[in-house]
Amino acid sequence: MTTTTLTVQGMSCGHCVNSVETAVRNIGANAKVDLAANSVTVDYEETKVSIDAIKEAIEEQGYDVV
């Protein structure tokens, strides 16, 4: 299991948290959003999900991974 923290811009509410966490869960990883820090901590298996796929899932929700 790998844990990575990504900086994500554009999140500001509970809906944002749900959108990001659900999108990441749907591709086989677990995410925990921290609105105050503008970050998403992701736990994933590198053999099943790539970090690029995780970033893409977040960006598809309308947020910017920086």
PDB file as gemmi writes it, atoms N, CA and C in Angstrom:
CRYST1    1.000    1.000    1.000  90.00  90.00  90.00 P 1                      
ATOM      1  N   MET A   1       0.847  -1.180   0.000  1.00  0.00           N  
ATOM      2  CA  MET A   1       0.000   0.000   0.000  1.00  0.00           C  
ATOM      3  C   MET A   1       0.887   1.237   0.000  1.00  0.00           C  
ATOM      4  N   THR A   2       0.560   2.157  -0.874  1.00  0.00           N  
ATOM      5  CA  THR A   2       1.289   3.422  -0.980  1.00  0.00           C  
ATOM      6  C   THR A   2       0.373   4.553  -0.540  1.00  0.00           C  
ATOM      7  N   THR A   3       0.927   5.522   0.171  1.00  0.00           N  
ATOM      8  CA  THR A   3       0.170   6.703   0.581  1.00  0.00           C  
ATOM      9  C   THR A   3       0.829   7.935  -0.013  1.00  0.00           C  
ATOM     10  N   THR A   4       0.026   8.757  -0.676  1.00  0.00           N  
ATOM     11  CA  THR A   4       0.513   9.978  -1.300  1.00  0.00           C  
ATOM     12  C   THR A   4      -0.438  11.115  -0.957  1.00  0.00           C  
ATOM     13  N   THR A   5       0.116  12.295  -0.716  1.00  0.00           N  
ATOM     14  CA  THR A   5      -0.713  13.473  -0.480  1.00  0.00           C  
ATOM     15  C   THR A   5      -0.567  14.410  -1.670  1.00  0.00           C  
ATOM     16  N   LEU A   6      -1.702  14.762  -2.246  1.00  0.00           N  
ATOM     17  CA  LEU A   6      -1.735  15.648  -3.404  1.00  0.00           C  
ATOM     18  C   LEU A   6      -2.307  16.999  -2.993  1.00  0.00           C  
ATOM     19  N   THR A   7      -1.795  18.063  -3.574  1.00  0.00           N  
ATOM     20  CA  THR A   7      -2.371  19.395  -3.383  1.00  0.00           C  
ATOM     21  C   THR A   7      -3.421  19.584  -4.466  1.00  0.00           C  
ATOM     22  N   VAL A   8      -4.626  19.922  -4.037  1.00  0.00           N  
ATOM     23  CA  VAL A   8      -5.747  20.057  -4.969  1.00  0.00           C  
ATOM     24  C   VAL A   8      -6.410  21.406  -4.747  1.00  0.00           C  
ATOM     25  N   GLN A   9      -6.545  22.166  -5.807  1.00  0.00           N  
ATOM     26  CA  GLN A   9      -7.160  23.492  -5.720  1.00  0.00           C  
ATOM     27  C   GLN A   9      -8.598  23.440  -6.209  1.00  0.00           C  
ATOM     28  N   GLY A  10      -9.443  24.271  -5.603  1.00  0.00           N  
ATOM     29  CA  GLY A  10     -10.819  24.410  -6.043  1.00  0.00           C  
ATOM     30  C   GLY A  10     -11.838  23.737  -5.134  1.00  0.00           C  
ATOM     31  N   MET A  11     -11.391  23.030  -4.120  1.00  0.00           N  
ATOM     32  CA  MET A  11     -12.327  22.381  -3.193  1.00  0.00           C  
ATOM     33  C   MET A  11     -12.702  23.362  -2.090  1.00  0.00           C  
ATOM     34  N   SER A  12     -14.009  23.431  -1.762  1.00  0.00           N  
ATOM     35  CA  SER A  12     -14.406  24.400  -0.747  1.00  0.00           C  
ATOM     36  C   SER A  12     -15.561  23.959   0.140  1.00  0.00           C  
ATOM     37  N   CYS A  13     -16.139  22.778  -0.110  1.00  0.00           N  
ATOM     38  CA  CYS A  13     -17.333  22.403   0.658  1.00  0.00           C  
ATOM     39  C   CYS A  13     -17.473  20.894   0.762  1.00  0.00           C  
ATOM     40  N   GLY A  14     -18.517  20.476   1.454  1.00  0.00           N  
ATOM     41  CA  GLY A  14     -18.780  19.060   1.620  1.00  0.00           C  
ATOM     42  C   GLY A  14     -19.025  18.340   0.306  1.00  0.00           C  
ATOM     43  N   HIS A  15     -19.670  19.017  -0.628  1.00  0.00           N  
ATOM     44  CA  HIS A  15     -19.899  18.416  -1.947  1.00  0.00           C  
ATOM     45  C   HIS A  15     -18.561  18.108  -2.623  1.00  0.00           C  
ATOM     46  N   CYS A  16     -17.624  19.014  -2.501  1.00  0.00           N  
ATOM     47  CA  CYS A  16     -16.292  18.806  -3.083  1.00  0.00           C  
ATOM     48  C   CYS A  16     -15.633  17.570  -2.476  1.00  0.00           C  
ATOM     49  N   VAL A  17     -15.733  17.457  -1.159  1.00  0.00           N  
ATOM     50  CA  VAL A  17     -15.154  16.309  -0.461  1.00  0.00           C  
ATOM     51  C   VAL A  17     -15.761  15.017  -0.996  1.00  0.00           C  
ATOM     52  N   ASN A  18     -17.084  14.971  -1.077  1.00  0.00           N  
ATOM     53  CA  ASN A  18     -17.758  13.768  -1.554  1.00  0.00           C  
ATOM     54  C   ASN A  18     -17.392  13.449  -2.998  1.00  0.00           C  
ATOM     55  N   SER A  19     -17.325  14.464  -3.847  1.00  0.00           N  
ATOM     56  CA  SER A  19     -16.994  14.251  -5.255  1.00  0.00           C  
ATOM     57  C   SER A  19     -15.614  13.626  -5.418  1.00  0.00           C  
ATOM     58  N   VAL A  20     -14.645  14.185  -4.728  1.00  0.00           N  
ATOM     59  CA  VAL A  20     -13.267  13.702  -4.850  1.00  0.00           C  
ATOM     60  C   VAL A  20     -13.120  12.312  -4.241  1.00  0.00           C  
ATOM     61  N   GLU A  21     -13.627  12.135  -3.031  1.00  0.00           N  
ATOM     62  CA  GLU A  21     -13.470  10.843  -2.370  1.00  0.00           C  
ATOM     63  C   GLU A  21     -14.178   9.733  -3.132  1.00  0.00           C  
ATOM     64  N   THR A  22     -15.358  10.013  -3.677  1.00  0.00           N  
ATOM     65  CA  THR A  22     -16.092   9.011  -4.452  1.00  0.00           C  
ATOM     66  C   THR A  22     -15.381   8.692  -5.760  1.00  0.00           C  
ATOM     67  N   ALA A  23     -14.885   9.704  -6.455  1.00  0.00           N  
ATOM     68  CA  ALA A  23     -14.191   9.481  -7.729  1.00  0.00           C  
ATOM     69  C   ALA A  23     -12.962   8.606  -7.532  1.00  0.00           C  
ATOM     70  N   VAL A  24     -12.220   8.863  -6.477  1.00  0.00           N  
ATOM     71  CA  VAL A  24     -11.016   8.071  -6.201  1.00  0.00           C  
ATOM     72  C   VAL A  24     -11.406   6.653  -5.783  1.00  0.00           C  
ATOM     73  N   ARG A  25     -12.434   6.521  -4.977  1.00  0.00           N  
ATOM     74  CA  ARG A  25     -12.901   5.194  -4.558  1.00  0.00           C  
ATOM     75  C   ARG A  25     -13.352   4.371  -5.771  1.00  0.00           C  
ATOM     76  N   ASN A  26     -13.985   5.031  -6.735  1.00  0.00           N  
ATOM     77  CA  ASN A  26     -14.489   4.330  -7.914  1.00  0.00           C  
ATOM     78  C   ASN A  26     -13.385   3.730  -8.787  1.00  0.00           C  
ATOM     79  N   ILE A  27     -12.161   4.214  -8.654  1.00  0.00           N  
ATOM     80  CA  ILE A  27     -11.068   3.621  -9.439  1.00  0.00           C  
ATOM     81  C   ILE A  27     -10.209   2.679  -8.597  1.00  0.00           C  
ATOM     82  N   GLY A  28     -10.633   2.427  -7.364  1.00  0.00           N  
ATOM     83  CA  GLY A  28      -9.964   1.420  -6.555  1.00  0.00           C  
ATOM     84  C   GLY A  28      -8.959   1.919  -5.533  1.00  0.00           C  
ATOM     85  N   ALA A  29      -9.075   3.185  -5.135  1.00  0.00           N  
ATOM     86  CA  ALA A  29      -8.173   3.736  -4.116  1.00  0.00           C  
ATOM     87  C   ALA A  29      -9.020   4.382  -3.022  1.00  0.00           C  
ATOM     88  N   ASN A  30      -8.391   4.768  -1.929  1.00  0.00           N  
ATOM     89  CA  ASN A  30      -9.082   5.455  -0.841  1.00  0.00           C  
ATOM     90  C   ASN A  30      -8.510   6.856  -0.696  1.00  0.00           C  
ATOM     91  N   ALA A  31      -9.404   7.838  -0.541  1.00  0.00           N  
ATOM     92  CA  ALA A  31      -8.964   9.228  -0.417  1.00  0.00           C  
ATOM     93  C   ALA A  31      -9.567   9.872   0.810  1.00  0.00           C  
ATOM     94  N   LYS A  32      -8.805  10.764   1.415  1.00  0.00           N  
ATOM     95  CA  LYS A  32      -9.275  11.577   2.541  1.00  0.00           C  
ATOM     96  C   LYS A  32      -8.949  13.029   2.220  1.00  0.00           C  
ATOM     97  N   VAL A  33      -9.984  13.841   2.077  1.00  0.00           N  
ATOM     98  CA  VAL A  33      -9.817  15.251   1.733  1.00  0.00           C  
ATOM     99  C   VAL A  33      -9.650  16.082   2.996  1.00  0.00           C  
ATOM    100  N   ASP A  34      -8.718  17.029   2.956  1.00  0.00           N  
ATOM    101  CA  ASP A  34      -8.536  18.023   4.010  1.00  0.00           C  
ATOM    102  C   ASP A  34      -8.747  19.389   3.368  1.00  0.00           C  
ATOM    103  N   LEU A  35      -9.956  19.927   3.525  1.00  0.00           N  
ATOM    104  CA  LEU A  35     -10.281  21.213   2.886  1.00  0.00           C  
ATOM    105  C   LEU A  35      -9.367  22.338   3.346  1.00  0.00           C  
ATOM    106  N   ALA A  36      -9.071  22.394   4.634  1.00  0.00           N  
ATOM    107  CA  ALA A  36      -8.255  23.480   5.175  1.00  0.00           C  
ATOM    108  C   ALA A  36      -6.852  23.489   4.575  1.00  0.00           C  
ATOM    109  N   ALA A  37      -6.327  22.320   4.265  1.00  0.00           N  
ATOM    110  CA  ALA A  37      -4.967  22.217   3.717  1.00  0.00           C  
ATOM    111  C   ALA A  37      -4.957  22.118   2.196  1.00  0.00           C  
ATOM    112  N   ASN A  38      -6.141  22.138   1.571  1.00  0.00           N  
ATOM    113  CA  ASN A  38      -6.228  21.946   0.119  1.00  0.00           C  
ATOM    114  C   ASN A  38      -5.480  20.689  -0.315  1.00  0.00           C  
ATOM    115  N   SER A  39      -5.714  19.593   0.428  1.00  0.00           N  
ATOM    116  CA  SER A  39      -4.982  18.378   0.105  1.00  0.00           C  
ATOM    117  C   SER A  39      -5.893  17.153   0.100  1.00  0.00           C  
ATOM    118  N   VAL A  40      -5.414  16.136  -0.606  1.00  0.00           N  
ATOM    119  CA  VAL A  40      -6.084  14.842  -0.642  1.00  0.00           C  
ATOM    120  C   VAL A  40      -5.016  13.794  -0.367  1.00  0.00           C  
ATOM    121  N   THR A  41      -5.217  13.007   0.680  1.00  0.00           N  
ATOM    122  CA  THR A  41      -4.306  11.919   0.995  1.00  0.00           C  
ATOM    123  C   THR A  41      -4.918  10.647   0.421  1.00  0.00           C  
ATOM    124  N   VAL A  42      -4.135   9.957  -0.402  1.00  0.00           N  
ATOM    125  CA  VAL A  42      -4.637   8.790  -1.117  1.00  0.00           C  
ATOM    126  C   VAL A  42      -3.832   7.552  -0.732  1.00  0.00           C  
ATOM    127  N   ASP A  43      -4.555   6.478  -0.402  1.00  0.00           N  
ATOM    128  CA  ASP A  43      -3.958   5.162  -0.167  1.00  0.00           C  
ATOM    129  C   ASP A  43      -4.333   4.287  -1.356  1.00  0.00           C  
ATOM    130  N   TYR A  44      -3.332   3.665  -1.972  1.00  0.00           N  
ATOM    131  CA  TYR A  44      -3.613   2.854  -3.154  1.00  0.00           C  
ATOM    132  C   TYR A  44      -2.549   1.783  -3.351  1.00  0.00           C  
ATOM    133  N   GLU A  45      -2.917   0.762  -4.121  1.00  0.00           N  
ATOM    134  CA  GLU A  45      -1.993  -0.303  -4.501  1.00  0.00           C  
ATOM    135  C   GLU A  45      -1.413   0.067  -5.867  1.00  0.00           C  
ATOM    136  N   GLU A  46      -0.105   0.276  -5.912  1.00  0.00           N  
ATOM    137  CA  GLU A  46       0.532   0.683  -7.164  1.00  0.00           C  
ATOM    138  C   GLU A  46       0.352  -0.337  -8.282  1.00  0.00           C  
ATOM    139  N   THR A  47       0.140  -1.595  -7.933  1.00  0.00           N  
ATOM    140  CA  THR A  47      -0.045  -2.622  -8.958  1.00  0.00           C  
ATOM    141  C   THR A  47      -1.435  -2.577  -9.568  1.00  0.00           C  
ATOM    142  N   LYS A  48      -2.371  -1.853  -8.928  1.00  0.00           N  
ATOM    143  CA  LYS A  48      -3.752  -1.798  -9.410  1.00  0.00           C  
ATOM    144  C   LYS A  48      -4.165  -0.433  -9.933  1.00  0.00           C  
ATOM    145  N   VAL A  49      -3.608   0.632  -9.345  1.00  0.00           N  
ATOM    146  CA  VAL A  49      -4.002   2.000  -9.698  1.00  0.00           C  
ATOM    147  C   VAL A  49      -2.752   2.868  -9.785  1.00  0.00           C  
ATOM    148  N   SER A  50      -2.660   3.670 -10.842  1.00  0.00           N  
ATOM    149  CA  SER A  50      -1.502   4.563 -10.975  1.00  0.00           C  
ATOM    150  C   SER A  50      -1.830   5.932 -10.392  1.00  0.00           C  
ATOM    151  N   ILE A  51      -0.807   6.643 -10.006  1.00  0.00           N  
ATOM    152  CA  ILE A  51      -1.001   8.002  -9.491  1.00  0.00           C  
ATOM    153  C   ILE A  51      -1.585   8.904 -10.577  1.00  0.00           C  
ATOM    154  N   ASP A  52      -1.225   8.641 -11.831  1.00  0.00           N  
ATOM    155  CA  ASP A  52      -1.792   9.436 -12.932  1.00  0.00           C  
ATOM    156  C   ASP A  52      -3.297   9.215 -13.053  1.00  0.00           C  
ATOM    157  N   ALA A  53      -3.745   7.974 -12.840  1.00  0.00           N  
ATOM    158  CA  ALA A  53      -5.183   7.684 -12.891  1.00  0.00           C  
ATOM    159  C   ALA A  53      -5.911   8.387 -11.751  1.00  0.00           C  
ATOM    160  N   ILE A  54      -5.281   8.444 -10.591  1.00  0.00           N  
ATOM    161  CA  ILE A  54      -5.879   9.126  -9.445  1.00  0.00           C  
ATOM    162  C   ILE A  54      -6.000  10.623  -9.728  1.00  0.00           C  
ATOM    163  N   LYS A  55      -4.932  11.212 -10.243  1.00  0.00           N  
ATOM    164  CA  LYS A  55      -4.966  12.643 -10.581  1.00  0.00           C  
ATOM    165  C   LYS A  55      -6.048  12.919 -11.618  1.00  0.00           C  
ATOM    166  N   GLU A  56      -6.148  12.055 -12.623  1.00  0.00           N  
ATOM    167  CA  GLU A  56      -7.148  12.231 -13.673  1.00  0.00           C  
ATOM    168  C   GLU A  56      -8.563  12.151 -13.097  1.00  0.00           C  
ATOM    169  N   ALA A  57      -8.799  11.205 -12.191  1.00  0.00           N  
ATOM    170  CA  ALA A  57     -10.126  11.067 -11.574  1.00  0.00           C  
ATOM    171  C   ALA A  57     -10.507  12.333 -10.817  1.00  0.00           C  
ATOM    172  N   ILE A  58      -9.542  12.931 -10.114  1.00  0.00           N  
ATOM    173  CA  ILE A  58      -9.806  14.170  -9.378  1.00  0.00           C  
ATOM    174  C   ILE A  58     -10.063  15.320 -10.348  1.00  0.00           C  
ATOM    175  N   GLU A  59      -9.224  15.425 -11.371  1.00  0.00           N  
ATOM    176  CA  GLU A  59      -9.377  16.513 -12.344  1.00  0.00           C  
ATOM    177  C   GLU A  59     -10.681  16.401 -13.116  1.00  0.00           C  
ATOM    178  N   GLU A  60     -11.172  15.189 -13.351  1.00  0.00           N  
ATOM    179  CA  GLU A  60     -12.447  15.006 -14.043  1.00  0.00           C  
ATOM    180  C   GLU A  60     -13.620  15.552 -13.231  1.00  0.00           C  
ATOM    181  N   GLN A  61     -13.418  15.718 -11.928  1.00  0.00           N  
ATOM    182  CA  GLN A  61     -14.449  16.296 -11.063  1.00  0.00           C  
ATOM    183  C   GLN A  61     -14.414  17.827 -11.087  1.00  0.00           C  
ATOM    184  N   GLY A  62     -13.433  18.401 -11.783  1.00  0.00           N  
ATOM    185  CA  GLY A  62     -13.355  19.854 -11.922  1.00  0.00           C  
ATOM    186  C   GLY A  62     -12.356  20.541 -11.017  1.00  0.00           C  
ATOM    187  N   TYR A  63     -11.460  19.770 -10.410  1.00  0.00           N  
ATOM    188  CA  TYR A  63     -10.468  20.336  -9.491  1.00  0.00           C  
ATOM    189  C   TYR A  63      -9.081  20.229 -10.110  1.00  0.00           C  
ATOM    190  N   ASP A  64      -8.174  21.076  -9.676  1.00  0.00           N  
ATOM    191  CA  ASP A  64      -6.815  21.118 -10.221  1.00  0.00           C  
ATOM    192  C   ASP A  64      -5.842  20.470  -9.262  1.00  0.00           C  
ATOM    193  N   VAL A  65      -5.147  19.428  -9.748  1.00  0.00           N  
ATOM    194  CA  VAL A  65      -4.098  18.804  -8.956  1.00  0.00           C  
ATOM    195  C   VAL A  65      -2.808  19.516  -9.309  1.00  0.00           C  
ATOM    196  N   VAL A  66      -2.157  20.095  -8.299  1.00  0.00           N  
ATOM    197  CA  VAL A  66      -0.924  20.866  -8.555  1.00  0.00           C  
ATOM    198  C   VAL A  66       0.284  20.222  -7.914  1.00  0.00           C  
TER     199      VAL A  66                                                      
END                                                                             
